[in-house]
Amino acid sequence: MSEARFEMDFDRYYDAAQAEAALKGLAEAYPELATLHNLGTSLQGRGLWLIEITNKATGEPGDKPGYYIDAVTHAEEVSGAVVSLYTAWYLLTNYGQDEMVTRLLDWQTFYILPVVNPDGMEIAMKGTYHEWIGNGRYMPGEDQFGPGLHYADVNGDGFVSDMRIRDDKGEWKASEKDPRILVHRELWEHGGEYYRLLPEGEIEDFDGADTTVPRPQDGNLNRNYPYAWGPENEQYGAGEYPLAEPEILAVTRFVLDHPNINGAVNYHTNAGVILLPFEVPPGGTPYEDTVVLRRIGEMGAETTGYGLLADEDDFNIPNVPRRLGTSGGFLYVQRGILGIVTELWDVYAAAGIEKDWFFPIRPLNEEENLKLLKWSDEQLEGEGFMDWTSFDHPQLGPVELGGWRRLYMFRNPPAHHLPELCHKNMLFTLKHALMSPRLTINDVEVTDVADDLFKVEAIVENLGYLPTYVSRRAIDAKVVTPVIVELGLGDGMELVAGKPQQDLDHLSGRSERGMNYSRFITWHKASKKVEWVVRGKGGGPAEVTVKAKSQRAGQDVQTVALG
């Protein structure tokens, strides 16, 4: 690889302003490959910066197959921004050096939005954080539903931690092996020192008795997309109406304005899994799409080492409502785009803890907690856990504040894990992008059939793994157009036979021919012939131009001389 024109470090985190500066630096350093776009402004007025990457010398960006990447939809899932920036940097710095990258940027266009939620990201990275995901419309501790404990930084240390409270009816006790961690008290156990465990905060309408912790109204941007949107009583954080949040409106508008997009990845965090679209269109997911999506997921799992959740029921917690208004529903069900969600990072796997789901939905036992604590002490030099400190709570009296620092342990990895995380996830997205359909004119043949009469024949084919329509859902949703071939004539020429514009319907990809031929399977054509008869310009040289174009498979142009 040649020396990069813009150097970046990927063993550190970028806040929203630093991510913006990095994108601007990359676009300035590689003007022949990169263009920067501001899709709009966030709730608090920050730009939503997207970098468009392709070799501009090989065609207009919108005339090539498109691949879309975004991250940080949820405030605290900040490692996705680093992976997205790394992907942009890797593409730009390896063009002309790496065969895969060069082929991709000659053929395709990447659209990379590293930070969907810059306001929430800023708030989360400043420290006042406790499992909060919103965009700032509802701040932690504000506008929560009903009475009960509301998140708050009661001791003013800039961090919303945990509170452990001495309580004889408490369900927790300190571990005898390491008193920093709490373990469940035995079902039969009495007579010891026990605790209740609550988030740090203050209690609204406190009456001296027990309290609940109401779900914060934190504005979940991944519930504000238009497909299958449900109101707040059906889905927390949904917003007042679909696309009410400016960030999601901007993303949706961009995707609608770029019908060349055929593949996508949305980066989320802390499960270490590849998620296939779990939103099901009316009538169910077409079998053809189910097969292809599973193959993509298996490739992703092999490349990243993550698990694969391929069935919608695998992703939903029992007795918890299904997710509504997500990016997956918009991308796949409404647009027919083969979108994948990658849940980056898995602290449990790193610490050697087996999971019963894509993260534990049961309390960890003592040995598992000790493994986590040991891993944290080694990897974060003790910074992953706040020692318990006494505090006189204005309502509860003596409590202790402390516990896990979740942002750079559970939600995201310690910074020194980022380079490996970035590279393996980038490789998956490049492989996914290379599955795109690729339209080409294989051959144009001209035959002299009579004086000044010529027969023009062309073979149009799809070199990609995916068909030119990408997904059966795209056809069912009527959001993809067929392959069109056009004949252009020079001055003084005349079309004698054949239509100047011909509709070839669609061309299949290798995905359809994933098994040996049998009489039970009908393969569709991956290439088709078109032909015309033209009258050339008498007594002089003449040319015709054949142009094939597809909304999601790109275009090709061939010019040939007659005679």
Disulfide bonds with the S-S distance in Angstrom:
none
